[in-house]
Amino acid sequence: MPLKLSEAVDLDVMIGGPQGGGIESSGQMMLRVFMLKGYDVFGIREYHSDIIGAHSYYNVRVKASRPRSVRLPADALLALDAEAIFTHYNELKEGSYLIYDVDSLQTRIEKIAPMEPEVKERVIADLKSKGVEPIASELVKYLSKNGIKTIGLPLKDLLKQTADRLKTTVVSVSKSVNTMTITALATVLGIDLSAVERSINLYFSGRKSIIDSNVEAARVTYEYVRSNFGISKELPDGPHRGKVRMIATGNDIVAMAKIVGGVGLETYYPITPSQDEAFYMESHRVFDLDEEASKALGTSKMNSLTLQAEDELAALNMAIGGAIAGARVATTTSGPGLSLMNEAISFAVMAEVPVVISDWMRTGPSTGIATRQGQQDLLHAIFAGHGEAWPKIVIASGDHLEAYYDTIKALNWAEQFQVPVIHLLDKYMAASMMSFDREDVDPYKVPLTRGNYVSNPGPDYRRYEITEDGISPRAPLGSVRFLVSSLEHNEYGIVTEDPSTREKMMLKRIKKMEAIERGIPDSEKAVLHGDPDAKITIVSWGSTKGPILDAMERLRADGLRVRFLQIKTFLPFPTEVVKGIIGSSDDVIAVENNAFGQMVMAIRMFTGLDIKKRVAKLNSRSLMEQEVYNGVKKALGMKEGLVVVSDGS
């Protein structure tokens, strides 16, 4: 069967400019343009921790089938300022597009104040080796001579035309320059203007004045580009053209899952990159129930309370209080916040309180680089809390849809086993958007269960009753009186230091951990992707999943039989599964976004096996397809050691 033109489409687009200059809106509108054309998209924003001025960028990947990562070199760069040209010129391939503002051409790199000195030095040295003076105009000429299609836009003139048509001032339409660059790329790709206009309407829904200025700016740019550059490539319609589809960030989709999963109380303290999850829940805290749920509950709406605490420790303690009162609860944070929560995590273990903690990991240690990527909280999560703070559950999701269902499962497990669940996510997932069908987020696929929850306990209620599996009946405070303490206690919650009772309670917690081991199936603990009989095994966890799966397609094209073992739970750890797969492999390569191989340490601790080859990205940027591909290829040629990959700006 011949390949359809749309199936061959695989585009990478970058948008670069100053933080606060509309990079996020540019990326999201661009994603929607390609979705309206019928394609699947994946996009991720790389943004500076400074609120305004410093360089940020957005990577977009476009395919007929779902992309799971971004890659370099790019097929187009939309440069909203000269710094974007100087930062990303080495990331363009031959035949790609550079769309830029002609007024930026006279900018010398030395005059770009927000650009970090180390970056300037590196770029100036590279341009000198190429014989290029560090002026934007000279760099654009160099790129043009080397096969890059350069498209200069007179943005000031285009803004004036837009303002004149709307009978308003240039200042009032000045924020539409990012729309102009998006329109320029869409035009040369032969995408109809209506897709751009529809994208604007979707993104700025309800804000008429902003929509009007951006739509007019798109029309002015479309006319200019058609007249001066024409259409250089006709992008065919993708396979999803005309379908109603969804797009969401990782923050959004986890918040959706918490609403679907019945969270009655979400607590948080604002910290990047977790706070957008809580903000989403705040803005959707009242939601409509379907007919079946309405009849069952006697109401057509459900409230989910979202509370900002004074700090992360208070946030978890609030959630614990809500859980003791009978609510299904969750809290959201990042690495520094998880550090502050350690005392309360131990309390939740001792008091047997179900709570889900979403940990959106970022670069550390300490505050590190607050808006950048890292997978550095794994061992912290496993050992979070003092004094043998087990039993608890630690899970890690690999992508948006996995995170959606894992969140609902985490809420179930927390209540089923009456433990804290730490759900490991990260900045990569938080700041990335992906397209999917509405059916992909089924609200009924994972039934909600509350475990041994009793609403009307008997007169001799023992909150910490010793049972065969270590799981006691749980009643909401108010339906009965009982004691809750951080100290060791007997079955009634009364504080005790009796050695015999202490031993019984320790054995109770051991039994509960064993019940968790049995109760969570192996299929939830680890997933094997690719050729099950392959002898080359990549082992990883979390958001590296997408880049690894995309890279595996290239490895297979090279004739390499590869499989990927994704570890999903670290407490309980899938010991026998991991031992079986690693033991049947000739070559094992670990891929992580941390320096010391925390997953490798966990595998060694739980299985006794040591993985000798590692691929890691340490520069705090998102892992890309080609980095995994190149890193694995290099590791295959080594006996042991660490391969550090570092493409991207």
Secondary structure, DSSP 4 states (H G I P E B T S, - for coil): -PPPGGGG-EEEEEEEEETTSSHHHHHHHHHHHHHHTT-EEEEEEE--SSSSSSEEEEEEEEESSPP-S--SSEEEEEESSHHHHHHHGGGEEEEEEEEEEGGGTT-BGGG-TTS-HHHHHHHHHHHHHTT--SBHHHHHHHHHHTT-EEEEE-HHHHHHHHHHHHTS-HHHHGGGHHHHHHHHHHHHTT--HHHHHHHHHHHTTT-HHHHHHHHHHHHHHHHHHHHHT--S--PPPPTTTT---EEEEHHHHHHHHHHHTT-SEEEE---TTTHHHHHHHHHT-EEE--HHHHHHHT-SEEE-EEEE-SSHHHHHHHHHHHHHTT--EEEEE-HHHHHHTHHHHHHHHHHT--EEEEEEE-B-STT-BTTS-----HHHHHT-SSS---S-EEEE--SHHHHHHHHHHHHHHHHHHTSEEEEEEEHHHHTEEEEE-GGGS-TTSS-----SB-SS--TT--TT---TTS---B--BTTB-----SS-B-TTS-B---HHHHHHHHHHHHHHHHHHHHHS-HHHHEEEEE-TT-SEEEEEEGGGHHHHHHHHHHHHHTT--EEEEEE-EEES--HHHHHHHHHT-SEEEEEESSSS-HHHHHHHHHHS----EEEEE-SSSPP-HHHHHHHHHHHHT-SSEEEEE----
